[in-house]
């Protein structure tokens, strides 16, 4: 994570990579789904085509074996064959002559019919005579020895599965068709056996291999579903029977296709390599891979264009921020056609405009502050001149023994020194009380009634800091408005300062009470009051916070009562905490 933060990736690069990765994944999934779907359809179609070709091959093979059966039926219904076999030979010469005629008739058909290896005759007609042409005529006992004679009880003719056939010099595999010869009286005269090399059958099947795969593996069944012959790949056998062939092929690279079962044609089972069935799938896979690679390559320029389209407004905002960092607040961003970017650019322009206005306002305030400081420097000359003049009047009054004038001037000079010479916002309570005493002393000289001014404050509160010139406006208001129109001999004004806990925090309460005429009817501090009182209220809110202020109410024994609640600032840490809280409050109000 630290490495990522230390070397952040550009949004443009990230979007390009994400777009290419997403499009590649989408194309890959689409390609896989299409390939799987096409492979299944192609596999099914190829199997169906192979099966149709196998049906055609089965029909051709059935036509061929039907011709063999017709040849056998021609022989067993031949009049000459039936006549010769129905009458025993009269002599050896007659046996040889008739045997020759039968041999020549059989051989004539064997040479005419394509694919026949030989035609044999099994009969008891030759009993008592030597065998004529050992490969042509055999006694019925030989049929019994070969094991197929018993099947004659249920059928006139049938096929014998591929079997070994002794031939001069070697042995061959033959498929044979046997049909019995029945005489006019219903007796069995003999059996005709036509032998066909099983290779001949497979040659017929191989001619139908239009694909040229060379893997011509077949299992031949007659119309009744009986096994006739087979040629199988190495490692696969039919020792368990035809029904077990599917199980034997299950774990090999071959798949079985079977022709339609019917009672008219022979049935074929062909073993085809699965690679042949999936050959078109391999081709489409290569095509899909090439197409996917091409689409991914083509998606790169599209990803670059889309990413640039989406990130260019952000780069514009970044450039605008850099311009603002340099102090140029005249930059403005163009509107974007994308809603989210339009929102960003609009608020960026609004923010820059507001910043520019705030900077200009700060500059004006700075200029005004500088001018005020200059004016203050000039104004500081006047108090010094005023103090010196008041001191001169004080001493001149003493020269003429005008002691009251001297004391008034002295109190006025002290009043000005406390109120004007200190440029701080806060003063200790002792200085504020001294300022109030000076003012009340001057008022005693001015008024035609005596004033009793008292203070009630503990010594540990004299060093507490408060905003300066808080008491004088209320004392002035009490003297001028509370006693001018009331005929009394003595005005009593008391200032009390105490510490209290308010809302869980210590506060300083300043209470001013008098025995004057009290508050006028309908008095409201918010709408009534002079500039001095309003100034005190505003300064308390500004210097101390909005939760502090002034309350004015009728006194308990007449007159008026003014209560000011202020923060208790006894140390520099309290002052710092007050400043932080004020900063937080005004920031929250302005934010």
C-alpha positions in Angstrom: 0.0 0.0 0.0 2.8 2.4 0.8 4.4 1.7 -2.5 1.1 2.5 -4.3 0.9 5.8 -2.4 4.5 6.6 -3.1 4.2 5.9 -6.8 0.5 6.6 -7.7 -0.8 5.3 -11.0 -2.2 7.8 -13.5 -6.0 7.7 -14.0 -5.6 7.5 -17.8 -3.3 4.5 -17.6 -5.6 2.8 -15.0 -8.6 3.3 -17.2 -6.9 2.0 -20.3 -5.7 -1.1 -18.5 -9.2 -1.7 -17.0 -10.9 -1.1 -20.3 -8.6 -3.5 -22.2 -8.9 -6.1 -19.4 -12.6 -5.9 -19.3 -13.0 -6.1 -23.1 -10.5 -9.0 -23.2 -12.4 -10.8 -20.5 -15.7 -10.2 -22.2 -14.4 -11.3 -25.6 -12.8 -14.3 -24.0 -16.0 -15.4 -22.3 -18.0 -14.8 -25.5 -15.4 -16.8 -27.5 -15.5 -19.7 -25.1 -19.3 -19.8 -25.0 -19.4 -19.5 -28.8 -16.8 -22.2 -29.2 -18.5 -24.6 -26.8 -21.9 -24.0 -28.5 -20.5 -24.4 -32.0 -18.5 -27.5 -31.0 -21.6 -29.2 -29.7 -23.6 -28.3 -32.7 -20.8 -29.3 -35.1 -20.2 -32.5 -33.2 -23.9 -33.4 -33.4 -24.1 -32.5 -37.1 -21.0 -34.5 -38.0 -22.3 -37.5 -36.1 -25.7 -37.2 -37.9 -23.9 -36.9 -41.3 -21.7 -39.9 -40.5 -24.8 -41.9 -39.5 -26.6 -41.0 -42.7 -23.5 -42.2 -44.7 -23.5 -45.3 -42.6 -27.1 -45.9 -43.4 -26.3 -45.7 -47.1 -23.4 -48.0 -46.6 -25.6 -50.4 -44.7 -28.1 -50.4 -47.6 -25.4 -51.1 -50.1 -24.0 -53.9 -48.0 -27.5 -55.3 -47.6 -28.1 -55.2 -51.4 -24.9 -57.2 -51.8 -25.8 -59.9 -49.3 -29.3 -60.0 -50.7 -27.7 -60.9 -54.0 -25.8 -63.7 -52.2 -29.1 -64.9 -50.8 -30.7 -64.8 -54.2 -27.9 -66.9 -55.6 -28.4 -69.5 -52.8 -32.1 -69.6 -53.5 -31.4 -70.1 -57.2 -29.3 -73.1 -56.4 -31.7 -74.7 -53.9 -34.6 -74.4 -56.4 -32.6 -75.5 -59.4 -34.4 -78.5 -61.0 -31.2 -80.3 -62.0 -29.8 -80.0 -58.5 -33.1 -81.3 -56.9 -33.3 -84.2 -59.4 -29.7 -85.3 -58.9 -30.0 -85.2 -55.1 -33.4 -86.8 -54.8 -32.3 -90.1 -56.5 -29.4 -92.1 -55.2 -26.6 -92.7 -57.8 -27.1 -95.9 -59.7 -23.4 -96.6 -59.9 -20.0 -95.0 -59.2 -19.9 -93.7 -62.7 -23.3 -92.2 -62.3 -22.2 -90.6 -59.0 -19.1 -89.1 -60.6 -21.0 -87.8 -63.6 -23.8 -86.2 -61.5 -21.2 -84.8 -59.1 -19.3 -83.2 -61.9 -22.5 -81.7 -63.2 -23.4 -80.3 -59.8 -19.8 -78.9 -59.4 -19.8 -77.2 -62.7 -23.3 -75.6 -62.0 -22.0 -74.3 -58.6 -18.7 -73.1 -60.0 -20.5 -71.3 -62.8 -22.4 -69.2 -60.3 -19.3 -68.7 -58.1 -17.5 -67.2 -61.0 -20.4 -65.1 -62.1 -21.2 -63.6 -58.7 -18.6 -61.0 -57.6 -16.9 -61.6 -54.3 -17.7 -65.3 -53.8 -14.9 -67.4 -52.6 -16.6 -70.8 -53.0 -19.9 -72.7 -52.9 -20.1 -75.9 -50.9 -22.7 -78.6 -50.8 -23.5 -80.6 -47.7 -25.5 -83.8 -48.4 -25.9 -87.4 -47.5 -26.3 -88.2 -51.2 -22.6 -89.2 -51.4 -22.8 -91.9 -48.7 -21.0 -95.0 -49.8 -19.0 -93.1 -52.4 -15.6 -91.4 -52.2 -15.7 -87.6 -51.7 -15.7 -85.7 -54.9 -13.8 -82.4 -54.8 -13.1 -82.2 -51.0 -13.7 -78.4 -51.0 -17.0 -78.8 -52.8 -19.1 -81.7 -51.4 -19.2 -82.7 -47.8 -21.4 -85.1 -45.7 -24.0 -83.7 -43.4 -22.0 -84.9 -40.5 -19.4 -82.2 -41.2 -22.1 -79.5 -40.8 -23.0 -81.0 -37.5 -19.3 -80.9 -36.5 -19.1 -77.2 -37.5 -21.9 -76.5 -35.1 -24.4 -74.7 -37.3 -26.6 -77.5 -38.5 -29.0 -77.2 -35.5 -30.0 -73.8 -36.6 -31.6 -75.3 -39.7 -34.5 -76.5 -37.5 -35.8 -72.9 -37.1 -34.8 -71.3 -40.5 -34.4 -72.4 -44.1 -31.4 -70.1 -44.5 -29.2 -67.9 -42.3 -25.8 -66.3 -42.1 -22.8 -67.7 -40.2 -20.5 -65.2 -38.5 -16.9 -64.8 -39.5 -15.0 -68.0 -39.0 -11.7 -69.6 -39.9 -11.8 -71.4 -43.3 -9.0 -73.8 -44.2 -7.5 -73.0 -47.5 -4.5 -74.4 -49.3 -1.4 -72.9 -47.9 -3.2 -70.6 -45.4 -6.3 -70.0 -43.4 -8.8 -67.3 -44.2 -11.8 -65.7 -42.4 -15.1 -66.3 -44.1 -18.7 -65.2 -43.7 -21.0 -67.9 -45.0 -24.7 -68.1 -46.0 -26.4 -71.5 -45.8 -29.7 -72.6 -47.2 -31.2 -76.0 -47.2 -32.4 -77.9 -50.3 -35.9 -79.3 -49.9 -37.2 -82.1 -52.2 -40.7 -82.4 -53.7 -41.8 -84.5 -50.8 -40.5 -82.1 -48.2 -37.4 -84.0 -47.3 -34.0 -82.2 -46.8 -31.8 -83.2 -49.8 -28.8 -81.0 -48.7 -27.5 -77.6 -47.7 -25.9 -75.0 -49.9 -23.1 -73.0 -48.2 -21.8 -69.9 -49.9 -18.5 -68.5 -48.5 -17.5 -64.9 -48.8 -14.2 -63.5 -47.4 -15.0 -61.0 -44.6 -12.4 -58.8 -46.2 -14.8 -58.5 -49.1 -17.4 -57.0 -46.8 -15.0 -54.5 -45.3 -13.7 -53.5 -48.8 -17.3 -52.6 -49.6 -17.5 -50.5 -46.5 -14.1 -48.8 -47.1 -15.3 -47.6 -50.4 -17.8 -45.4 -48.6 -15.1 -43.7 -46.5 -15.4 -40.3 -48.2 -13.4 -38.6 -45.5 -10.3 -40.6 -46.2 -9.4 -41.0 -42.6 -8.1 -44.6 -43.0 -9.6 -45.6 -39.6 -12.2 -48.0 -41.0 -13.4 -50.0 -38.0 -16.7 -51.7 -38.3 -19.0 -54.2 -36.6 -21.4 -55.9 -39.0 -24.8 -57.2 -37.8 -27.4 -59.0 -39.8 -31.0 -57.7 -39.9 -31.8 -59.7 -36.8 -29.0 -58.0 -34.9 -26.7 -61.1 -34.9 -23.0 -60.6 -35.1 -21.5 -61.3 -38.5 -18.0 -59.8 -38.7 -15.9 -56.9 -37.3 -12.6 -55.1 -37.7 -11.6 -53.3 -34.6 -8.6 -51.1 -33.5 -5.9 -52.6 -31.3 -6.9 -53.0 -27.7 -10.6 -53.3 -28.3 -12.3 -56.7 -28.6 -15.8 -58.3 -28.6 -15.1 -61.0 -26.1 -18.0 -59.6 -24.0 -20.4 -59.5 -27.0 -21.7 -56.6 -29.1 -23.6 -55.2 -26.1 -20.4 -54.6 -24.3 -18.8 -52.7 -27.1 -19.9 -49.3 -25.9 -18.4 -50.0 -22.5 -15.1 -51.1 -24.1 -14.9 -47.9 -26.2 -15.8 -45.5 -23.4 -12.3 -44.7 -22.3 -10.7 -44.7 -25.7 -10.4 -42.1 -28.4 -13.2 -43.6 -30.5 -16.9 -43.0 -30.6 -19.6 -45.4 -31.9 -22.0 -44.5 -34.7 -24.8 -47.1 -35.5 -27.0 -47.3 -38.5 -30.8 -47.5 -38.1 -32.1 -50.8 -37.0 -34.6 -52.5 -39.3 -35.6 -56.0 -40.5 -34.7 -55.4 -44.2 -31.1 -54.2 -44.0 -28.0 -55.2 -42.2 -26.9 -52.9 -39.4 -23.5 -51.4 -39.1 -21.6 -50.0 -36.1 -18.6 -47.8 -37.0 -15.9 -46.7 -34.6 -14.7 -43.2 -35.6 -11.9 -41.3 -33.9 -13.2 -38.4 -31.8 -10.5 -36.2 -33.4 -12.4 -36.6 -36.7 -15.6 -35.5 -35.1 -13.9 -32.5 -33.5 -11.8 -31.5 -36.5 -14.1 -28.7 -37.4 -14.1 -27.6 -33.7 -10.3 -27.3 -33.9 -10.6 -25.2 -37.0 -13.2 -22.9 -35.4 -11.1 -22.7 -32.2 -8.1 -21.4 -34.3 -10.4 -19.0 -36.0 -11.9 -17.8 -32.7 -8.5 -17.3 -31.1 -7.3 -15.3 -34.1 -10.5 -13.2 -34.1 -10.2 -12.6 -30.3 -6.6 -11.5 -30.7 -7.6 -9.1 -33.5 -10.5 -7.7 -31.5 -8.3 -7.2 -28.5 -5.7 -5.3 -30.6 -8.5 -3.2 -32.1 -9.8 -2.5 -28.6 -6.6 -0.7 -27.6 -7.2 2.4 -29.8 -10.8 2.4 -28.6 -9.7 2.2 -25.0 -7.2 5.0 -25.5 -9.9 7.2 -27.1 -12.5 6.5 -24.4 -10.0 6.9 -21.6 -8.8 10.2 -23.0 -12.4 11.4 -23.5 -13.1 10.6 -19.8 -9.9 11.9 -18.3 -9.4 15.1 -20.3 -11.9 17.1 -18.2 -10.0 15.9 -15.1 -6.7 17.0 -16.5 -8.3 20.4 -17.3 -9.4 20.7 -13.6 -5.9 19.7 -12.5 -4.4 22.4 -14.8 -6.9 24.9 -13.4 -5.8 24.1 -9.9 -2.2 24.5 -10.7 -3.0 27.9 -12.2 -4.9 28.9 -9.1 -1.9 27.7 -7.0 0.2 30.2 -8.9 -2.2 33.0 -7.8 -4.1 33.4 -11.1 -7.8 33.5 -10.1 -9.0 34.5 -13.6 -8.9 30.9 -14.9 -12.3 29.4 -16.0 -13.0 25.8 -17.1 -15.1 25.0 -20.1 -18.3 23.2 -19.6 -18.3 19.4 -20.2 -20.9 17.2 -21.9 -20.7 14.7 -19.1 -23.0 15.6 -16.2 -20.6 14.7 -13.4 -17.7 16.7 -15.0 -20.1 19.5 -15.7 -20.9 19.6 -12.0 -17.2 19.6 -11.1 -16.3 22.4 -13.6 -19.3 24.5 -12.5 -18.4 24.3 -8.8 -14.7 24.8 -9.6 -15.4 28.0 -11.4 -17.7 29.1 -8.6 -15.0 28.3 -6.0 -12.4 30.2 -7.9 -14.8 33.2 -8.3 -15.5 33.1 -4.5 -11.8 32.8 -3.7 -11.0 35.7 -5.9 -13.7 37.7 -4.1 -12.4 36.7 -0.7 -8.8 37.5 -1.6 -10.0 40.9 -2.8 -11.9 41.4 0.4 -8.9 40.4 2.4 -6.7 42.8 0.4 -9.2 45.6 1.1 -9.3 44.7 4.8 -5.5 44.6 4.9 -5.3 48.1 3.3 -8.0 49.4 5.7 -6.1 47.9 8.6 -2.9 49.5 7.5 -4.6 52.8 7.1 -6.1 52.4 10.6 -2.7 51.6 12.0 -1.3 54.7 10.4 -4.2 56.7 11.7 -3.7 55.1 15.1 0.0 56.2 15.1 -1.1 59.7 14.3 -3.8 59.5 16.9 -1.3 58.4 19.6 0.2 61.9 19.4 -3.0 63.5 20.5 -3.4 61.7 23.8 0.1 62.7 24.8 -0.6 66.3 24.0 -3.9 65.9 25.9 -2.2 64.4 29.0 0.5 67.1 29.0 -2.2 69.8 28.7 -4.2 68.4 31.5 -1.1 68.2 33.7 -0.4 71.8 33.0 -4.0 72.8 33.9 -3.6 70.7 37.1 -0.5 72.5 38.2 -1.8 76.0 37.2 -5.0 75.3 39.3 -2.8 74.5 42.3 -1.0 77.7 41.7 -4.3 79.6 42.1 -5.5 77.3 45.0 -8.3 75.9 42.8 -8.2 72.5 44.4 -11.5 71.2 43.1 -10.5 72.1 39.5 -7.1 70.4 40.1 -8.8 67.2 41.4 -11.3 67.1 38.5 -8.4 67.6 36.0 -6.4 64.9 37.7 -9.3 62.4 37.7 -10.0 63.2 34.0 -6.3 62.7 33.1 -6.3 59.3 34.9 -9.5 58.4 33.2 -8.0 59.1 29.8 -4.8 57.3 30.6 -6.6 54.1 31.5 -9.1 54.2 28.7 -6.8 55.4 25.8 -3.3 54.5 26.6 -3.7 50.7 26.7 -4.2 49.2 23.2 -5.2 45.8 24.5 -8.7 44.4 24.3 -8.6 43.0 27.9 -7.6 44.7 31.1 -7.4 43.4 34.7 -10.5 44.0 36.9 -8.5 46.4 39.1 -7.8 48.7 36.2 -11.4 48.6 35.1 -12.5 49.5 38.6 -10.0 52.3 38.8 -11.4 53.7 35.5 -14.9 53.5 36.9 -13.8 55.3 40.1 -12.3 58.1 38.1 -15.5 58.6 36.2 -17.6 58.6 39.3 -15.3 61.1 40.9 -15.8 63.4 38.0 -19.6 62.9 38.1 -19.7 63.9 41.8 -18.2 67.3 40.8 -20.7 67.7 37.9 -24.0 66.7 39.7 -26.0 68.7 42.2 -26.6 65.7 44.4 -24.2 63.5 46.3 -23.2 60.1 44.9 -22.3 57.1 47.0 -20.3 54.7 44.8 -19.2 51.3 46.4 -17.4 48.2 45.1 -17.9 44.6 46.3 -15.2 42.3 44.8 -12.9 39.7 46.3 -9.1 40.3 46.0 -8.5 37.1 44.1 -10.7 38.4 41.2 -8.8 41.7 40.8 -6.3 40.2 38.4 -9.0 38.5 36.2 -9.0 39.9 32.7 -12.2 41.4 31.2 -12.9 43.6 28.1 -12.0 47.2 29.0 -14.5 50.0 29.5 -17.5 47.8 30.4 -18.6 49.7 33.5 -18.4 53.3 32.4 -21.3 53.3 29.9 -23.7 51.7 32.5 -22.5 54.0 35.3 -23.1 57.0 33.0 -26.6 55.7 32.1 -27.4 55.3 35.8 -26.2 58.8 36.8 -27.8 60.7 33.9 -31.1 58.8 33.4 -31.6 57.4 36.9 -31.3 60.5 39.0 -31.7 63.6 36.9 -35.5 63.8 37.3 -35.7 62.4 40.8 -35.5 64.6 43.8 -33.1 62.7 46.1 -30.2 63.8 48.3 -27.9 60.8 47.6 -27.5 58.5 44.7 -26.3 55.0 45.6 -24.5 52.9 43.0 -22.9 49.6 43.8 -20.7 47.4 41.6 -20.4 43.7 42.6 -18.1 41.2 41.0 -18.3 37.5 41.8 -17.4 34.0 40.4 -20.2 31.5 39.6 -20.5 28.1 37.9 -22.8 28.4 34.9 -23.4 25.4 32.5 -20.5 23.5 34.0 -17.9 26.3 33.4 -16.7 29.1 35.7 -18.0 32.6 34.8 -17.5 36.1 36.1 -20.7 38.0 37.0 -20.6 41.8 37.2 -23.7 43.4 38.8 -24.4 47.1 38.8 -27.3 48.3 41.0 -28.7 51.8 41.7 -31.6 53.4 43.7 -32.7 55.6 40.8 -36.0 55.9 39.1 -35.8 52.5 37.4 -36.5 51.4 33.9 -39.1 53.1 31.8 -42.2 51.2 30.8 -41.7 49.0 27.8 -37.9 49.0 28.1 -36.2 46.6 25.7 -32.4 46.4 25.7 -32.3 45.2 22.1 -34.1 48.2 20.8 -33.3 50.8 23.5 -30.0 52.1 24.7 -27.3 54.5 23.6 -24.2 53.9 21.5 -22.1 53.1 24.6 -24.3 50.3 25.8 -24.7 48.9 22.3 -20.9 49.1 22.0 -20.4 47.1 25.3 -22.9 44.4 24.1 -21.2 44.0 20.7 -17.7 43.8 22.2 -18.8 41.1 24.7 -20.2 39.0 21.9 -17.1 39.6 19.8 -14.4 39.2 22.4 -16.1 36.5 24.6 -18.6 34.7 22.4 -22.3 34.6 21.7 -23.2 32.8 25.0 -22.0 35.8 27.1 -23.9 39.1 27.3 -25.8 41.7 29.3 -29.2 41.6 31.1 -31.0 44.6 32.4 -33.9 44.3 34.8 -35.7 46.3 37.6 -33.9 46.2 40.9 -35.2 44.3 43.9 -35.6 47.5 46.0 -36.2 49.8 43.1 -33.9 51.3 40.6 -32.3 49.2 37.9 -30.0 46.2 37.9 -27.5 45.4 35.2 -25.9 41.9 35.1 -23.0 41.0 32.8 -21.8 37.4 32.5 -18.2 37.0 31.2 -15.7 34.2 30.9 -13.4 33.7 33.8 -9.9 34.5 32.4 -7.4 34.2 35.2 -4.4 32.8 33.3 -2.8 33.0 29.8 -4.0 29.4 29.2 -7.6 30.5 29.7 -7.1 33.3 27.2 -5.7 30.9 24.6 -8.6 28.5 25.1 -11.1 31.3 24.7 -9.4 32.3 21.4 -9.5 28.8 20.0 -13.2 28.4 21.0 -14.0 31.7 19.3 -12.2 30.7 16.2 -14.1 27.4 16.1 -17.4 29.0 16.6 -17.0 31.7 13.9 -15.6 29.1 11.5 -18.6 26.9 12.0 -20.9 29.9 11.5 -19.0 31.0 8.3 -18.7 27.4 6.9 
